[in-house]
Amino acid sequence: MTARADLPLPSCPRVAGIHAAAASHEWMPVPSTGMTEEGVPFDTLLVDCRAATMVAGGVAYGAIEAAAVGIRDGRIAWIGPEADLPDDAASAHTDVQRLGGRWVTPGLIDCHTHLVFAGDRVGEFEARLNGATYQEIAAAGGGILSTVRATRAASLDQLIESAADRLESLKRDGVTTVEIKSGYGLDRETELKMLRAARALEGRGVRVTTTYLGLHALPPAFAGRADAYVDHVIADILPDVVAERLADAVDAYVEPIAFTPEQAERFFAAAAEHGLPAKLHAEQFSDSGGARLATRIRALSADHLEYADEAAVVAMAAASVVAVLLPGAYLALRETRPPPVDALRRHGVALAVAPDCTPGPSPLTSLLAAMNLGCALWRLTPEEALAGTTRAAAQALGLAADRGTLEAGKRADLAVWDVSTPAELSYWLCRSRLWRRYLGGVVS
């Protein structure tokens, strides 16, 4: 990719000196103004760029034209117009990088994945095309239980490597943080194995948060005894998850084919005693009370929401529960009832967007494609789609103080794009315009 030539370099003498230093790898001393942290210069200084900070409440995308980003100790130390750079922004040891007028955004955040699993469900894909419903397939022993059998049979290394391959696809889309759920084990050994595999992916050039999806489906050994299974999860699996520090949150699936709100609430109450926040699969196929449960326990997020009514939306807004929209599952299952986007907007509910990578109803490994689908299927604006994979996605993981916008003090997890406008990130379907990715201020 070539650098953009349509943006002239700023004429400010200070900025011109920075550009000259970047070209010659030498720093031209300027008088100190006592910038920040007792005048300590930046480790890395990104110049000649435009920044979509995604800070809410101002101009579209929180955009800064002719921007600069100063990075120190893996975090953003300064961001603003190049012309406003402090005099002591850099030293002879500062790595000054020119980005050729490209757009910088926060690193993207995938806040809902089932990335760790074994096998596939290609046969079920064909069955759905021939008229079978998701619920019919599940009732016949397919669906989640099909993946459970394959995942139980896989080794830890096999799970790590298959998930790592899917993770690479997300990284090519500019993802720097990914949430990974368990839920395809339904027994102690396999659930722990899945969470260990997810933790092992932390060293693959991305930040990982893990979710123990303790109530995903009822295993055959507990057929007809859902309450007993919830007791088993709480007494025999959750304590080991906590002891090994394998989960950052918990999740449950509330639907007639899965668990009731009361059963999920018991699980969430037990998890809360260990300090684990909750997320919830809610209202995907029916209005089953999941969204109301999410508000009652002040969950981080309620995900899917196709059948959520306005009363549930009002309650979500009051409880600051993020709505995670999953267009991949909606598309693959050929659903016709969209989530109540207009009501969610009207009541000020934060909208996150994710691909819902799973072997069954959403075999999608592109966050950018999910952004496009959110716009095309549900009329999200490109700005909403980008906010949904940065600012709102961070909120859905309880990480908004640490990442999701370009602000001083937050992690320097960045994506640099070869696009003319941030809207272009939602425009292309299956075409990543990523130019460079930073993790903690380091190219990754």
C-alpha positions as CSV (number, residue, x, y, z in Angstrom):
1,M,0.0,0.0,0.0
2,T,1.2,3.5,-0.8
3,A,1.1,6.5,1.5
4,R,-1.7,9.0,0.8
5,A,-0.4,12.0,-1.1
6,D,-3.5,14.2,-0.9
7,L,-2.8,15.6,2.6
8,P,-0.1,18.3,2.6
9,L,2.3,18.3,5.6
10,P,1.4,21.0,8.2
11,S,3.5,24.2,7.9
12,C,3.9,24.6,11.7
13,P,7.7,24.9,12.3
14,R,7.5,22.5,15.3
15,V,5.8,19.9,13.2
16,A,8.1,20.4,10.3
17,G,11.0,19.7,12.7
18,I,9.3,16.5,13.7
19,H,8.9,15.4,10.1
20,A,12.5,16.2,9.4
21,A,13.6,14.3,12.4
22,A,11.5,11.3,11.3
23,A,13.2,11.4,7.9
24,S,16.8,11.7,9.2
25,H,16.3,9.6,12.4
26,E,17.7,12.6,14.4
27,W,15.9,14.8,16.8
28,M,16.1,18.5,16.5
29,P,16.2,20.0,20.0
30,V,13.5,22.6,20.9
31,P,13.0,24.5,24.1
32,S,11.2,22.5,26.8
33,T,7.8,23.4,28.0
34,G,7.5,20.8,30.7
35,M,5.0,18.7,28.7
36,T,3.8,15.9,31.0
37,E,5.3,13.6,33.5
38,E,8.1,16.0,34.3
39,G,9.0,16.5,30.7
40,V,9.6,12.8,29.9
41,P,9.6,12.5,26.1
42,F,7.5,9.9,24.2
43,D,8.8,6.5,23.3
44,T,6.9,6.6,20.0
45,L,5.4,9.6,18.2
46,L,3.0,9.0,15.4
47,V,2.6,12.0,13.1
48,D,1.2,12.9,9.6
49,C,-2.1,11.0,10.3
50,R,-5.8,11.5,11.0
51,A,-7.3,10.1,14.1
52,A,-10.8,8.8,14.7
53,T,-10.7,8.9,18.5
54,M,-14.3,7.5,18.9
55,V,-14.7,9.8,21.9
56,A,-18.5,10.5,22.1
57,G,-20.2,13.8,22.2
58,G,-18.2,15.8,19.7
59,V,-17.6,15.8,16.0
60,A,-18.3,12.7,13.9
61,Y,-15.9,9.8,14.9
62,G,-14.3,12.1,17.4
63,A,-12.1,13.0,14.4
64,I,-8.8,15.0,14.6
65,E,-7.4,16.1,11.3
66,A,-3.6,16.4,11.0
67,A,-3.2,14.5,14.2
68,A,-0.3,13.2,16.3
69,V,-0.3,10.4,18.9
70,G,2.4,10.2,21.6
71,I,3.0,6.9,23.2
72,R,4.9,6.1,26.4
73,D,5.1,2.8,28.4
74,G,2.6,1.2,26.1
75,R,-0.1,3.8,26.6
76,I,-1.3,6.9,24.9
77,A,0.4,9.8,26.6
78,W,-0.8,12.6,24.3
79,I,-3.2,13.0,21.3
80,G,-4.2,16.1,19.5
81,P,-3.5,18.2,16.4
82,E,0.2,18.1,15.4
83,A,0.3,21.8,15.6
84,D,-0.3,21.6,19.3
85,L,2.5,19.1,20.1
86,P,4.5,20.0,23.2
87,D,8.0,21.3,22.6
88,D,9.6,18.4,24.5
89,A,7.5,15.7,22.8
90,A,10.5,13.8,21.6
91,S,14.2,13.1,22.1
92,A,17.0,11.5,20.3
93,H,15.5,8.1,21.5
94,T,11.9,8.8,20.4
95,D,10.8,6.6,17.4
96,V,9.0,9.2,15.2
97,Q,6.8,7.4,12.7
98,R,5.0,9.1,9.8
99,L,1.8,7.5,8.7
100,G,1.3,9.1,5.4
101,G,-2.0,10.7,6.1
102,R,-3.7,7.5,7.1
103,W,-6.5,7.1,9.6
104,V,-5.8,5.8,13.1
105,T,-8.5,4.3,15.2
106,P,-8.6,2.4,18.4
107,G,-7.7,-1.2,17.9
108,L,-10.9,-3.1,17.2
109,I,-12.5,-5.2,19.9
110,D,-14.5,-8.4,19.2
111,C,-16.7,-8.6,22.3
112,H,-18.5,-11.9,21.5
113,T,-16.8,-15.0,20.1
114,H,-17.0,-18.8,20.5
115,L,-13.5,-19.0,19.0
116,V,-12.4,-22.2,20.8
117,F,-14.0,-25.4,19.5
118,A,-13.3,-28.5,17.4
119,G,-15.0,-29.7,14.3
120,D,-17.6,-28.0,12.1
121,R,-21.3,-28.1,11.4
122,V,-21.3,-28.1,7.6
123,G,-24.0,-30.8,7.5
124,E,-26.3,-28.6,9.6
125,F,-25.7,-25.7,7.3
126,E,-26.9,-27.9,4.4
127,A,-29.9,-29.1,6.6
128,R,-31.0,-25.6,7.3
129,L,-30.9,-24.8,3.6
130,N,-33.2,-27.7,3.1
131,G,-35.7,-26.4,5.6
132,A,-34.6,-27.6,9.0
133,T,-34.7,-25.0,11.8
134,Y,-32.0,-24.4,14.3
135,Q,-34.4,-25.6,17.1
136,E,-35.2,-28.8,15.2
137,I,-31.5,-29.6,14.7
138,A,-30.8,-29.0,18.4
139,A,-33.7,-31.3,19.4
140,A,-32.3,-34.0,17.2
141,G,-29.0,-34.0,19.1
142,G,-27.2,-31.6,16.7
143,G,-26.4,-28.0,17.1
144,I,-24.4,-27.2,20.3
145,L,-24.2,-30.9,21.3
146,S,-22.6,-31.8,18.0
147,T,-19.8,-29.4,18.7
148,V,-19.6,-30.6,22.3
149,R,-18.8,-34.1,21.1
150,A,-16.0,-32.9,18.9
151,T,-14.6,-30.5,21.5
152,R,-14.5,-33.1,24.2
153,A,-12.5,-35.4,21.9
154,A,-9.9,-32.7,20.9
155,S,-6.6,-32.2,22.8
156,L,-5.7,-28.9,24.4
157,D,-3.1,-28.3,21.7
158,Q,-5.6,-29.0,18.9
159,L,-8.0,-26.5,20.4
160,I,-5.3,-23.8,20.7
161,E,-4.1,-24.3,17.1
162,S,-7.5,-24.3,15.5
163,A,-8.6,-21.2,17.4
164,A,-5.3,-19.5,16.6
165,D,-6.1,-19.9,12.9
166,R,-9.4,-18.2,13.3
167,L,-7.8,-15.6,15.5
168,E,-5.5,-14.6,12.6
169,S,-8.5,-13.7,10.5
170,L,-9.7,-11.3,13.3
171,K,-6.2,-9.8,13.6
172,R,-6.1,-9.0,9.9
173,D,-9.2,-6.9,10.5
174,G,-7.4,-4.7,13.1
175,V,-8.7,-6.6,16.2
176,T,-6.5,-6.1,19.3
177,T,-8.8,-7.4,22.0
178,V,-11.0,-10.5,21.7
179,E,-13.4,-12.1,24.1
180,I,-13.5,-15.9,24.0
181,K,-16.3,-18.0,25.6
182,S,-16.3,-21.6,26.7
183,G,-19.5,-23.6,26.5
184,Y,-18.8,-26.5,24.2
185,G,-17.7,-28.8,27.0
186,L,-20.6,-29.0,29.3
187,D,-18.4,-31.0,31.7
188,R,-15.7,-29.9,34.1
189,E,-12.7,-31.3,32.1
190,T,-13.6,-29.8,28.8
191,E,-14.8,-26.4,30.0
192,L,-11.5,-26.0,31.8
193,K,-9.7,-27.2,28.7
194,M,-11.4,-24.6,26.6
195,L,-10.7,-21.8,28.9
196,R,-7.0,-22.8,29.2
197,A,-6.9,-22.8,25.4
198,A,-8.4,-19.3,25.3
199,R,-5.9,-18.0,27.9
200,A,-3.0,-19.5,25.8
201,L,-4.0,-17.3,22.8
202,E,-3.0,-14.2,24.8
203,G,0.5,-14.6,23.5
204,R,-0.6,-14.6,19.9
205,G,-0.4,-10.8,19.4
206,V,-3.8,-10.0,20.8
207,R,-5.4,-9.3,24.2
208,V,-7.8,-12.0,25.4
209,T,-10.7,-11.8,27.8
210,T,-12.3,-15.1,28.7
211,T,-15.9,-15.9,29.6
212,Y,-17.1,-19.1,31.3
213,L,-20.3,-19.9,29.4
214,G,-21.5,-22.2,32.1
215,L,-25.1,-22.5,30.9
216,H,-25.1,-23.0,27.2
217,A,-27.0,-26.3,26.7
218,L,-28.1,-29.2,28.7
219,P,-25.8,-32.3,28.3
220,P,-27.4,-35.6,27.7
221,A,-26.3,-36.9,31.1
222,F,-28.6,-34.4,32.7
223,A,-31.5,-34.8,30.3
224,G,-34.7,-33.6,32.0
225,R,-32.7,-32.4,35.0
226,A,-31.8,-28.8,34.2
227,D,-31.9,-27.6,37.8
228,A,-29.5,-30.4,38.8
229,Y,-27.1,-29.4,36.0
230,V,-27.2,-25.8,37.3
231,D,-26.3,-27.1,40.8
232,H,-23.5,-29.2,39.3
233,V,-22.1,-26.1,37.4
234,I,-22.2,-24.0,40.5
235,A,-20.8,-26.6,42.9
236,D,-18.3,-28.6,40.8
237,I,-17.1,-26.4,37.8
238,L,-17.3,-22.7,38.8
239,P,-15.0,-23.1,41.8
240,D,-12.2,-24.6,39.6
241,V,-12.7,-21.9,37.0
242,V,-12.2,-19.3,39.7
243,A,-9.3,-21.1,41.4
244,E,-7.3,-21.2,38.1
245,R,-8.4,-17.6,37.3
246,L,-9.6,-18.9,33.9
247,A,-12.5,-16.5,33.4
248,D,-13.1,-12.7,33.5
249,A,-16.9,-13.1,33.2
250,V,-19.7,-15.6,33.0
251,D,-22.4,-16.1,30.5
252,A,-25.7,-18.1,30.0
253,Y,-28.1,-18.8,27.2
254,V,-31.7,-18.0,28.1
255,E,-34.2,-19.6,25.6
256,P,-36.8,-22.4,25.8
257,I,-34.2,-24.7,24.2
258,A,-31.6,-23.8,26.8
259,F,-32.2,-22.4,30.3
260,T,-34.8,-20.3,32.2
261,P,-34.1,-16.8,33.6
262,E,-34.4,-18.3,37.1
263,Q,-31.8,-20.9,36.4
264,A,-29.4,-18.3,34.9
265,E,-29.9,-16.0,37.8
266,R,-28.9,-18.7,40.3
267,F,-25.7,-19.2,38.3
268,F,-25.0,-15.5,38.0
269,A,-25.5,-15.0,41.8
270,A,-22.9,-17.7,42.5
271,A,-20.5,-16.1,40.0
272,A,-21.0,-12.7,41.6
273,E,-19.9,-14.1,44.9
274,H,-16.5,-14.7,43.2
275,G,-16.4,-11.2,41.7
276,L,-17.3,-12.3,38.1
277,P,-19.6,-10.1,36.1
278,A,-22.3,-11.5,33.8
279,K,-23.1,-11.4,30.1
280,L,-26.2,-13.0,28.6
281,H,-27.4,-14.6,25.4
282,A,-30.9,-13.1,25.4
283,E,-34.0,-12.9,23.2
284,Q,-32.5,-14.5,20.1
285,F,-35.5,-16.6,19.2
286,S,-38.2,-15.6,21.7
287,D,-39.0,-13.1,24.4
288,S,-37.9,-15.3,27.3
289,G,-37.1,-12.7,29.9
290,G,-33.4,-12.7,29.3
291,A,-33.0,-9.0,28.7
292,R,-35.0,-8.2,31.8
293,L,-32.7,-10.6,33.8
294,A,-29.7,-8.7,32.4
295,T,-31.0,-5.5,33.7
296,R,-32.0,-6.9,37.1
297,I,-28.4,-8.2,37.7
298,R,-26.8,-5.2,35.9
299,A,-25.0,-7.5,33.4
300,L,-22.3,-6.1,31.2
301,S,-24.3,-6.9,28.1
302,A,-27.3,-8.6,26.6
303,D,-26.5,-10.2,23.3
304,H,-28.7,-11.0,20.2
305,L,-31.9,-9.3,21.3
306,E,-34.0,-9.9,18.2
307,Y,-37.1,-10.4,20.3
308,A,-36.5,-7.8,23.0
309,D,-39.5,-5.4,23.5
310,E,-39.4,-1.7,24.2
311,A,-39.9,-2.3,28.0
312,A,-36.8,-4.4,28.1
313,V,-34.9,-1.7,26.1
314,V,-36.0,1.0,28.6
315,A,-34.7,-1.2,31.5
316,M,-31.4,-1.9,29.7
317,A,-30.9,1.8,29.3
318,A,-31.5,2.5,33.0
319,A,-29.1,-0.3,34.0
320,S,-26.4,0.7,31.4
321,V,-26.5,-2.8,29.9
322,V,-24.8,-2.8,26.5
323,A,-26.7,-4.3,23.5
324,V,-24.4,-6.6,21.5
325,L,-25.8,-7.0,18.0
326,L,-24.8,-10.2,16.1
327,P,-25.6,-9.9,12.4
328,G,-23.7,-13.0,11.4
329,A,-26.1,-15.3,13.2
330,Y,-29.1,-13.4,12.0
331,L,-27.9,-13.7,8.4
332,A,-26.8,-17.4,8.6
333,L,-30.1,-18.5,10.2
334,R,-32.1,-16.4,7.7
335,E,-33.9,-14.7,10.5
336,T,-36.5,-12.1,9.6
337,R,-37.0,-10.2,12.9
338,P,-34.3,-7.7,13.5
339,P,-33.2,-6.4,16.9
340,P,-35.0,-3.2,17.9
341,V,-32.3,-0.9,16.8
342,D,-34.5,2.2,16.6
343,A,-35.7,1.7,20.2
344,L,-32.2,1.0,21.4
345,R,-31.0,4.2,19.8
346,R,-33.9,6.2,21.1
347,H,-33.4,5.2,24.7
348,G,-29.6,5.6,24.6
349,V,-28.5,2.0,24.9
350,A,-24.9,1.5,23.8
351,L,-24.7,-0.6,20.7
352,A,-21.9,-3.1,20.2
353,V,-21.3,-5.2,17.1
354,A,-19.6,-8.6,16.8
355,P,-19.4,-11.5,14.4
356,D,-20.4,-14.2,16.9
357,C,-17.8,-16.6,15.5
358,T,-19.2,-20.1,16.2
359,P,-19.2,-23.4,14.3
360,G,-23.0,-23.3,14.0
361,P,-25.2,-20.3,13.3
362,S,-22.4,-17.8,12.6
363,P,-19.3,-19.2,11.0
364,L,-18.0,-15.6,10.6
365,T,-14.4,-14.6,11.4
366,S,-14.4,-11.0,10.2
367,L,-15.3,-8.1,12.5
368,L,-15.3,-5.7,9.5
369,A,-17.8,-8.0,7.7
370,A,-20.0,-7.8,10.9
371,M,-19.8,-4.0,10.7
372,N,-20.9,-4.1,7.1
373,L,-23.8,-6.5,7.8
374,G,-24.9,-4.3,10.8
375,C,-25.2,-1.4,8.4
376,A,-26.7,-3.3,5.4
377,L,-29.2,-5.4,7.4
378,W,-30.2,-3.1,10.3
379,R,-29.3,0.4,9.0
380,L,-26.6,1.1,11.5
381,T,-24.6,4.1,10.5
382,P,-20.9,3.5,9.7
383,E,-20.1,5.6,12.8
384,E,-22.3,3.5,15.0
385,A,-20.7,0.3,13.5
386,L,-17.2,1.6,14.4
387,A,-18.3,2.7,17.8
388,G,-19.8,-0.7,18.2
389,T,-16.4,-2.4,17.7
390,T,-14.4,0.1,19.8
391,R,-16.1,2.2,22.5
392,A,-19.2,0.2,23.0
393,A,-17.4,-3.2,22.7
394,A,-15.0,-2.1,25.4
395,Q,-18.0,-1.2,27.6
396,A,-19.5,-4.6,26.9
397,L,-16.4,-6.2,28.4
398,G,-16.1,-3.8,31.3
399,L,-12.9,-2.4,29.8
400,A,-14.0,1.1,28.8
401,A,-11.6,2.8,31.2
402,D,-8.7,1.0,29.6
403,R,-9.4,0.9,25.8
404,G,-11.9,1.5,23.1
405,T,-11.2,5.2,22.4
406,L,-8.0,7.2,21.7
407,E,-7.5,9.1,24.9
408,A,-4.5,9.9,27.1
409,G,-4.0,7.1,29.7
410,K,-5.5,4.3,27.6
411,R,-3.7,1.4,26.1
412,A,-1.9,2.3,22.8
413,D,-3.7,-0.5,21.0
414,L,-4.2,1.1,17.6
415,A,-5.2,0.2,14.0
416,V,-4.0,2.3,11.1
417,W,-6.1,2.1,7.9
418,D,-5.5,2.9,4.3
419,V,-8.9,4.5,3.8
420,S,-10.2,8.0,2.8
421,T,-12.8,8.1,5.6
422,P,-13.6,5.9,8.6
423,A,-16.9,5.1,6.9
424,E,-15.0,3.0,4.4
425,L,-14.3,0.4,7.2
426,S,-18.0,-0.5,7.0
427,Y,-18.3,-0.1,3.3
428,W,-16.2,-2.9,2.1
429,L,-17.4,-6.5,2.5
430,C,-14.6,-9.0,3.1
431,R,-11.8,-6.5,2.2
432,S,-9.6,-5.3,5.0
433,R,-7.8,-2.0,4.5
434,L,-5.6,-2.5,7.6
435,W,-2.2,-1.0,7.1
436,R,-0.6,-1.5,10.5
437,R,-1.7,-2.7,14.0
438,Y,-0.1,-1.6,17.3
439,L,-0.4,-3.5,20.6
440,G,0.8,-1.5,23.5
441,G,2.5,1.0,21.2
442,V,4.4,-1.7,19.3
443,V,3.8,-2.8,15.8
444,S,2.2,-6.2,15.9
